[in-house]
Amino acid sequence: MEIPAINLKAIVLVHWLLTVWGGMAWLPPSYAWGNFSVFAIGVWAIAHRDSIDAVLMFLMGMSVTILTDIIHFGIYYPLNDYVAERGQRDVFRFSAGMAILSLLLKPVSCFFVYQMYRERGGDYNVNFGFPSVSRNRDAYQSIDQQDESSSPANPFNQAQDSKPARTY
């Protein structure tokens, strides 16, 4: 099963629109600043089609905004004066719905941005310093068999000098 190709422009445009709609009623300016700065990195990734760093930074920024969006929603969601009035309640519901939809789409977008990162030649392997066990033993040389190039007289395969040694 092949993963469908999603354009980076579409990802940035959809999340930009959902962020504008999500931040119009109840979220603080830090929500907008955080998301729009990540979208600026996304525009950089669009402009530089060969840049691996731009896509990686956009991916990491999207990942961080998932956490910051959850924090913003947890702090600011129920405590608002917009819910009291009838006209403002509809704006609040729309804004909250778009912000939550943006949050729900971000992991999917991160997956597609990661695929773009891999297509551009990036290979991000996370290594926490723990030793890993590999079953691939093709790269190892057997100690039972010796190469013909190494002899007991020259065990470290050092080049032999063709000039005689000088005596003083």
C-alpha positions, -999 to +999 in steps of 0.1 A: +000+000+000+015+033-011+012+065+009-005+092-010+016+123-018+002+154-001+016+187-011+034+208+015+016+239+003-018+222+011-006+213+046+006+248+054-025+264+039-050+242+058-033+246+091-029+284+085-066+287+078-076+266+108-052+286+131-067+319+119-102+306+126-092+290+158-076+320+173-103+345+164-123+343+197-107+327+227-071+318+224-043+341+236-018+357+212+009+331+221-012+305+203-011+325+171+025+335+175+036+299+180+017+285+151+024+313+127+061+311+133+060+274+125+041+282+093+068+307+084+092+278+085+068+258+064+069+286+038+107+283+039+104+246+033+081+253+003+105+279-012+136+257-008+125+224-024+158+207-018+164+218+017+163+189+042+168+213+071+137+233+063+115+203+063+130+189+095+125+222+113+089+224+101+084+188+113+098+196+147+079+228+149+046+210+141+054+184+168+061+211+194+029+230+185+009+198+192+021+200+228+016+238+231-019+236+216-029+210+242-015+233+269-034+263+255-067+244+253-063+231+288-057+265+303-080+287+283-109+266+271-137+268+297-128+301+312-142+327+288-167+355+288-176+347+252-199+318+262-222+341+282-237+360+253-257+343+225-239+359+196-205+353+210-212+318+219-215+308+183-182+325+175-166+307+204-180+273+193-167+278+157-133+290+169-130+261+194-140+236+168-115+249+142-087+249+168-095+214+179-097+202+143-063+218+136-049+199+166-064+166+155-050+170+120-014+179+132-002+143+138-014+133+103+003+163+088+035+154+108+034+120+092+031+134+057+059+160+064+081+132+076+075+113+044+085+145+025+116+147+047+125+111+037+119+119+000+142+148+001+170+126+014+167+130+051+173+100+074+166+110+110+175+081+132+170+088+169+198+074+190+197+078+227+231+062+233+219+028+241+237-001+224+217-019+197+218-055+187+220-062+150+215-096+134+233-086+102+266-104+103+276-098+066+299-069+075+319-090+100+350-108+090+354-144+102+384-150+124+386-186+112+398-176+078+427-153+071+431-130+041+459-139+017+470-102+018+481-105+054+510-127+063+525-137+096+556-116+088+534-085+083+504-088+105+492-052+102+493-050+064+519-023+065+535-014+032+570-028+028+597-002+021+615-010-011+646+010-001+671-006+022+676+009+056+705+033+060+732+025+084+753+052+100 
